[in-house]
Amino acid sequence: MPRLDDLRQLKVPAAPTAELPGVEKRTYRIKLITPMFGGGVEAGQPDPSFSIRPTAIRGQLHYWWRLRNNHLSVSQLRGRESEVFGDTEASSPLTVRVSKCHRVKLVDPVPTYGDRFSPAAYALFAAIENGNKIIKEGAEFTLEVEWLKQAQLNARRKKQNEQRAKSKQSQLPETIDDIGPDIEGAIHLWMTLGGLGARTRRGCGAIASTNDDVYLDSSVVSALRNVGVRIFLGDKCRSPLDAWKQSVGDYREFRQTPRGAIHPKTIHTKKGARTINVPGRSYWPEADSIRHITGCSLRPTTPSGSSGVPADANPHDHSTPIVPSSVIPSFPRAALGLPINFHFSDAPGKKSSANPNQDPKDVQLEPVLANGDPGERMASPILTRPIRWEGAWHAAIILLPVTFPGGLRLRGGGVIPPSGDLNQRFPQSAFVGPHVRAVRPMRGKEDAIDGLVAFITSSKRYTEQK
């Protein structure tokens, strides 16, 4: 069984470069293998020159370094973190540079990657909704990474301790272990599991070496399992783009389906009313739970004054839940990341009050601590992306270690009878535990992550790598 130290021994093939005295240097040629969303100075906007910010890459390396070292105690983690990335007392010994950005092409996400209901659209929905362009896969850049050698680190530490002695501060360890394995290991994980820009957890901005010589193998996967990372691979795909679409599509299918029958619906636009086919109600319980809590649910309206059904008539009834009453209220998809914004297409307009005969106004589900205080954002513990394995590209779904919040808070639009904005708290049992087993997509599991594993291994032929 590989040890945790195996993650410290990762080597990333790099181009030979001239090194300065006392400095280690690595150069990599990197390519985008999936479209990149955002990444510019302005949130959500790409930089036409594909000017990748070194600070963004440093942030990615920092994240993957922390993940691969999450077995350390808090004091050990903080101590080593300051040695590798610097702190307020000592500057970082790590330098990141980006150059030679080529083959940059800005495109519209639709129709480049399918229509608004394609798997890629699920990952790129923010770009689509805001009319943003994205950077097409295939763009390339050169990454240069430099860090101080061990002798220079120890010389810096000696001076640091001399200053601490003068100010009567406690002394730090005299020697610092070589930080090269830390940095190269973080680069390896970033290049195989991370990315650039926004929505990297949905596989946007995934990267690879231009030579396809940086990849995962069984020893690294086994070592990752020891720090709580699980990797599931699907079938082989023709390209990393196909693998990405497959993994995103499979995750979307779990998170948004099963749903009721597709049916026609009339929508209103600036160009007038038109009828489209839309999926039915979700068998996840969140929507019916919010309807129950707010007292708002769509009810049929009766056409009057003319034969036929006018454009604003509604034949659908959401007042009767389609999920078991035993699971109301519950919010099992909270285990897949928080906050969650809920928008009901049959809700009143933004400037209208809550209406008992229409679906609820927009609400947000947020994490809270066990004592009810606001919690921190919980990034999704699910990654969907392509992975190169044994010389071929595969759709991959990766589970990261996660700590669930102590509870939830639902806030937003009004309730019936009117009593101000919604602000209601729920214990952790509202999304994890025996209470949610009866939810149809959960497949008898007690949290949505285990439900996802059951779905992809039984219905989508994914296999966990060990």
Residue pairs with C-beta under 8 A, 6 or more apart in sequence:
1 222
2 219
2 220
2 222
2 223
2 226
3 223
3 226
4 71
4 223
4 226
4 227
6 219
6 220
6 222
6 223
7 68
7 185
7 189
7 220
7 223
7 224
7 227
8 181
8 182
8 185
9 181
9 185
10 181
10 184
10 185
10 188
10 189
10 220
11 184
11 188
12 26
12 28
12 184
12 187
12 188
12 191
12 209
12 214
13 209
13 211
13 213
13 214
14 26
14 27
14 28
15 27
15 28
15 29
16 27
17 25
17 26
17 27
17 144
18 25
19 25
20 146
22 148
22 149
22 151
22 152
23 146
23 147
23 148
23 149
23 152
24 146
24 147
24 148
24 149
24 180
25 144
25 145
25 146
26 144
26 145
26 146
26 184
26 187
27 142
27 143
27 144
27 145
28 142
28 143
28 145
28 187
28 191
28 209
29 140
29 141
29 142
29 143
29 209
29 210
29 211
30 140
30 141
30 142
30 143
30 191
30 207
30 208
30 209
30 210
31 137
31 138
31 139
31 140
31 207
31 208
31 209
31 210
32 135
32 136
32 137
32 138
32 139
32 140
32 196
32 205
32 206
32 207
33 137
33 206
33 207
33 208
33 240
33 241
33 244
33 386
34 137
34 195
34 203
34 204
34 205
34 206
34 240
34 241
34 244
34 385
34 386
35 107
35 109
35 112
35 113
35 120
35 124
35 134
35 135
35 136
35 137
35 204
35 205
36 46
36 134
36 135
36 137
36 139
36 195
36 196
36 197
36 204
36 205
37 44
37 46
37 124
37 126
37 127
37 132
37 134
37 197
37 198
37 199
37 204
37 205
38 44
38 45
38 46
38 127
38 132
38 197
38 198
38 199
39 46
39 47
39 52
39 53
39 56
39 135
39 196
39 197
39 198
39 205
40 46
40 47
40 51
41 47
43 198
44 126
44 127
44 130
44 132
44 198
45 132
46 106
46 132
46 133
46 134
46 135
46 197
48 104
48 106
49 101
49 104
50 101
50 104
50 135
50 139
50 141
51 98
51 101
52 98
52 101
52 141
52 196
53 98
54 96
54 97
54 98
55 96
56 196
57 96
57 98
57 143
57 190
57 196
58 85
58 94
58 96
60 190
60 194
60 195
60 196
61 94
61 96
61 183
61 186
61 187
61 190
62 85
62 186
63 194
64 186
64 189
64 190
64 193
64 194
65 81
65 84
65 85
65 182
65 183
65 185
65 186
66 77
66 81
67 189
67 227
67 229
67 400
67 401
68 185
68 186
68 189
68 224
68 227
69 77
69 80
69 182
69 227
70 77
70 227
70 228
70 401
71 226
71 227
72 80
80 182
81 87
82 89
82 90
83 93
83 153
83 176
83 177
83 179
84 93
84 94
84 179
84 182
84 183
85 92
85 94
86 92
86 93
86 94
89 160
90 156
90 160
93 147
93 148
93 152
93 153
93 156
93 179
94 145
94 146
94 147
94 179
94 183
95 145
95 146
95 147
96 143
96 144
96 145
97 143
97 144
97 145
97 146
98 141
98 142
98 143
98 144
99 141
99 142
99 144
100 140
100 141
100 142
101 139
101 140
101 141
102 139
102 140
102 141
103 138
103 139
103 140
104 135
104 139
105 135
105 136
105 138
105 139
106 133
106 134
106 135
106 136
107 133
107 134
107 135
107 136
108 133
108 134
109 120
109 121
109 124
109 127
109 128
109 132
109 133
109 134
110 116
110 121
110 128
112 136
113 120
113 121
113 124
113 245
114 120
114 121
115 121
116 128
118 245
119 245
119 246
119 248
119 249
119 252
120 244
120 245
120 248
121 128
122 202
122 248
122 249
122 252
122 256
123 199
123 202
123 203
123 204
123 244
123 248
123 384
124 134
124 199
124 204
126 132
126 198
126 199
127 133
127 134
134 204
135 197
137 240
137 241
140 210
145 183
145 187
147 179
147 180
147 183
148 156
148 179
149 178
150 176
150 177
150 178
150 179
153 176
153 179
154 174
154 175
154 176
157 172
157 173
157 174
157 175
157 176
158 174
160 172
161 171
161 172
161 174
164 170
164 171
164 172
165 171
188 214
188 220
190 207
191 207
191 208
191 209
191 214
192 208
192 214
192 215
192 216
192 387
192 388
193 383
193 385
193 387
193 398
194 200
194 206
194 207
195 203
195 204
195 205
195 206
195 207
195 385
196 205
196 207
197 204
197 205
198 204
198 205
199 205
200 206
201 379
201 380
201 382
201 383
201 384
202 248
202 251
202 384
203 244
203 247
203 248
203 383
203 384
203 385
203 386
206 240
206 244
206 385
206 386
208 214
208 240
208 388
212 388
215 387
215 388
215 389
216 231
216 387
216 388
216 389
216 465
218 465
218 466
221 231
221 465
221 466
222 466
224 231
225 466
227 401
228 400
228 401
229 398
229 399
229 400
229 401
230 398
230 399
230 464
231 387
231 396
231 398
231 399
231 464
231 465
232 396
232 397
232 398
232 399
232 453
232 456
232 457
232 462
232 463
232 464
232 465
233 387
233 389
233 394
233 395
233 396
233 462
233 463
233 465
234 243
234 246
234 247
234 250
234 394
234 395
234 396
234 397
234 456
234 460
234 461
234 462
235 246
235 394
235 395
235 461
236 392
236 393
236 394
237 243
237 246
237 386
237 392
237 393
237 394
237 395
238 393
239 393
240 386
240 388
240 393
241 386
242 393
243 385
243 386
243 387
243 393
243 394
243 395
243 396
244 384
244 385
244 386
244 395
246 395
247 384
247 385
247 386
247 395
247 396
247 397
248 384
250 384
250 395
250 397
250 456
250 460
250 462
251 382
251 384
251 397
251 452
253 455
254 441
254 451
254 452
254 455
254 456
255 333
255 336
256 282
257 279
257 282
257 283
257 441
258 283
258 440
258 441
259 279
259 280
259 281
259 282
259 283
260 279
260 280
260 281
260 282
260 283
260 322
261 280
262 277
262 278
262 279
262 280
263 277
263 278
263 280
263 316
264 275
264 276
264 277
264 278
265 275
265 276
265 277
265 278
265 316
266 273
266 274
266 275
266 311
266 312
266 313
267 273
267 274
267 275
267 276
267 345
268 311
268 312
273 311
273 312
278 345
281 287
281 288
281 318
281 322
283 322
283 323
283 439
283 440
283 441
284 323
284 332
284 333
284 439
284 441
285 321
285 323
285 327
285 328
285 329
285 330
285 331
285 332
285 436
285 439
286 330
286 331
286 332
286 333
286 340
286 342
286 365
287 342
287 344
288 321
288 322
288 323
288 328
289 327
289 328
289 329
289 330
289 331
290 329
290 342
290 360
290 363
290 410
291 297
291 318
291 319
291 321
291 359
291 360
292 321
292 328
292 329
293 329
293 410
293 415
293 422
293 424
294 354
294 360
294 363
294 413
294 414
294 415
294 416
294 422
295 356
295 415
295 416
295 417
296 347
296 354
296 355
296 356
296 358
296 359
296 360
296 361
296 413
296 415
296 416
297 318
297 319
297 356
297 357
297 358
297 359
297 360
298 314
298 316
298 317
298 318
298 319
298 346
298 357
298 358
298 359
299 314
299 317
299 318
299 319
299 357
300 314
300 315
300 316
300 317
301 312
301 313
301 314
301 357
302 313
303 309
303 310
303 313
309 315
314 346
316 346
318 346
318 359
321 328
323 439
323 440
324 438
324 439
326 435
326 438
327 435
327 436
327 438
327 439
329 426
329 430
330 430
330 431
330 435
330 436
330 439
331 340
331 365
331 408
331 410
331 426
331 430
331 431
332 431
332 432
332 436
332 439
332 442
332 447
332 448
332 451
333 340
333 431
333 448
334 340
334 365
334 367
334 404
334 405
334 408
334 430
334 431
334 448
335 402
335 404
335 431
335 432
335 447
335 448
335 449
336 380
336 381
336 382
336 448
336 449
336 452
337 378
337 379
337 380
337 381
337 382
338 365
338 366
338 367
338 375
338 377
338 378
338 405
338 408
339 364
339 365
339 366
339 367
339 377
340 364
340 365
341 362
341 363
341 364
342 360
342 362
342 363
342 364
342 365
342 412
343 362
344 359
344 360
344 361
344 362
345 359
346 358
346 359
347 358
347 359
347 360
347 361
347 362
347 413
348 354
348 355
348 358
348 361
350 361
350 362
352 361
353 414
353 418
354 360
354 361
354 413
354 414
354 415
354 416
354 418
356 416
360 413
361 412
361 413
361 414
362 412
362 413
363 410
363 411
363 412
363 413
363 422
364 410
364 411
364 412
365 408
365 409
365 410
366 374
366 375
366 408
366 409
366 410
366 411
367 374
367 375
367 376
367 377
367 378
367 405
367 407
367 408
367 409
368 374
368 375
368 405
368 406
368 407
368 408
368 409
368 425
369 375
369 405
369 406
369 407
370 406
370 407
370 428
371 406
372 407
372 425
374 409
375 405
375 406
378 402
378 404
378 405
381 399
381 400
381 401
381 402
381 449
382 397
382 398
382 399
382 400
382 449
382 452
383 396
383 397
383 398
383 399
383 400
384 395
384 396
384 397
384 398
385 396
385 398
386 393
386 394
386 395
386 396
387 393
387 394
387 396
388 394
389 465
395 462
397 452
397 456
397 462
399 449
399 452
399 453
402 449
404 428
404 431
404 432
404 447
405 428
406 427
406 428
407 425
407 426
407 427
407 428
407 430
408 425
408 426
408 428
408 430
408 431
409 423
409 424
409 425
409 426
410 422
410 423
410 424
410 425
410 426
411 421
411 422
411 423
411 424
412 421
412 422
413 421
413 422
414 420
414 421
414 422
415 422
429 435
431 447
431 448
432 446
432 447
433 446
433 447
434 446
436 442
436 446
436 447
436 448
437 444
437 445
437 446
441 451
441 455
442 448
442 451
443 451
443 454
443 455
443 458
444 454
445 451
445 454
453 464
456 462
457 463
457 464
